[in-house]
Amino acid sequence: MGHLGGEKIQLSEQVRPEQAGQRLDQVAAELFDGFSRSRLQGWIKSGALTVNGKSAKPKDKLTGNESLALEAVIEPEIEDQPQSIQLQVVYEDDDLLVINKPAGLVVHPAAGHADGTLLNGLLHHDERLNSLPRAGIVHRLDRDTTGLMVVARSLEAHQSLVAQLQDKSLFRQYEAIAVGVMTGGGKVDKPLGRHPVDRKKQAVVAQGGKEAVTHYRVIDRYRAHTRIQVRLETGRTHQIRVHMAHIRYPLVGDPLYGGRLKQPAGATEALREALRRFPRQALHARKLGLIHPASGEYCEFEAPLPDDMQALIQVLEDDAKADSP
């Protein structure tokens, strides 16, 4: 069941060795990433978040392996306003909400997107979500990525889904269209971190990155593109987009990682036009599988490809036929 405000939580996390030397508030934001940084800082100052059982200051440096314990009462986050945003609900019960996110919808408020986000729409859909961390959002999709997302509607469901994400048992399968013709599928196992120069981007980094593993396989090949199925083991920011660009098969239309638009030699006019007009990364979260927090049963959901990707695939198929003798 959902809850109104005043929900009591007890959580504990162990500081990782590689976090040694970092500030307590930074580490807390990574380990308890369901909560806003300002809320965590408040809990540190009030003594609700302790280090090895003792209160500490937000800027205290950690040495690694400490035990962080959080005992607090969650009051609703007042600053996020409910807004009527049409949500395509795929499945809904007392514990879960599964939605098919359209392109262009930001998941939660950030600099430059103070409102009009999925989080604002969720608060309008179910006001009880105000008492959950980030209105029950446990994982994200980039603004222009389409497809399935699960949202928790109760604290028990939230803790269960966060645990499934951490132990990599949440099944997430995507479809994408990449530039270049792949010979076969494979795996990219490369750590990701913030790009050293461009703060908007993520990058494969040699040191200090977070583990990131992406599996991909070929669904269909065209003259100069490949339709692929991608499965995530980890869910880092921009993971699929960065990993595919890293192996030199960037996603069609990716504004950050795609590079300059390459038009295939001899492409049909229809394909040239379609590639010019495709405004976003061609990436769709197609399947989502999880253990239901209440019943303990495995559930799987699927969302068909959005119209823009279906249309692009049709043009790619027509172009490939036009090229064959």
ABEGO torsion letter per residue (X at the ends): XBBBBGBBBBBBBBBBAAABGBBAAAAAAAABAABBAAAAAAAAAAGABBBGGBBBBAABBBAEGBBBBBBBBBBBBAABBBBBBBBBBABBBAABBBBBBBBGBBABBBBGBABGBAAAAAAAABAAAAABBGGGBABBBBAABBEBBBBBABAAAAAAAAAAAAAGABBBBBBBBBBEBBABBEBBBBBBBBBAABAABBBBBABGBBBBBBBBBBABBBAABBBBBBBBABBBBGAAAAAAAAAGBBBBGBAAAAEBBBBBBGBBAAAAAAAAABABBBBBBABBBBBBAAAGBBBBBBBBBBAAAAAAAAAAAAAAAAABX
